[in-house]
Amino acid sequence: MALCYYTFKSPHDARAVEIVDLPDKVERYFYLRDGVPSASYVPPTTELTLSQQAGDLLTDFIANPDRVLYVSQRVQDVLVSRALVGDVVELLPFILLNKCGRRVQDAYAIANPLMRVQCLDMERSKCRRRAGQSGQIVEIKSLHLRDEAIPKDAQVFRLEELPKMMVLRSDLLEAFQQAGLTGLAVHPTGTEIPG
């Protein structure tokens, strides 16, 4: 079976819950966008609250504007079963509070992919670069990967060229779908990424 790849995207479901207070609660929260190990910045006592402006449907993947993977225990179980927790994905448990400030019983964590892979197909991808000498990539509008550069064990990883972009492999996506996980939204590589 040929493997293909997807990027995570925001689900834009008005019924679902959302977390928006990460920048207020976690010092150096931006490390989580870049895949920097963050256990010292996100202790298990960290409290994050569901946004009053979002819906009430509690999902396995919680939407947010910070490009962070907030995941339920069911997602964590899939990651553990596929031997991804540790060097590949750092799990950072936190306390989730509902809109009234009470603790949600379900166990949630931030899944922080640590593996980076330099596999961007520069010729076929559509990228926006920072003006100036660095030419650093700041946005990808159409992602194409060099499959031969991706390690065979890479089920979920960050692009070395733009670490805030996380990629997952089709067999991991299938495992998430078979587990009936909610709130997961992905975009296939090789197609236009909506703005």
Secondary structure, DSSP 8 states (H G I E B T S, - for coil): ----EEEE-----TTB-BB--HHHHSTTTTHHHHT---TTTS-TT-EEEB-TTS-SB--SEEB-TT--EEE-HHHHHHHHHTT-BTTTEEEEEEEEE-TTS-B-SS-EEEEEE--EE--B-TTTSEEEE-SSSS--EEEEEE--B-GGGS-TT-SEEEESSSTT-EEEEHHHHHHHHHTT--S--EEETTSB---
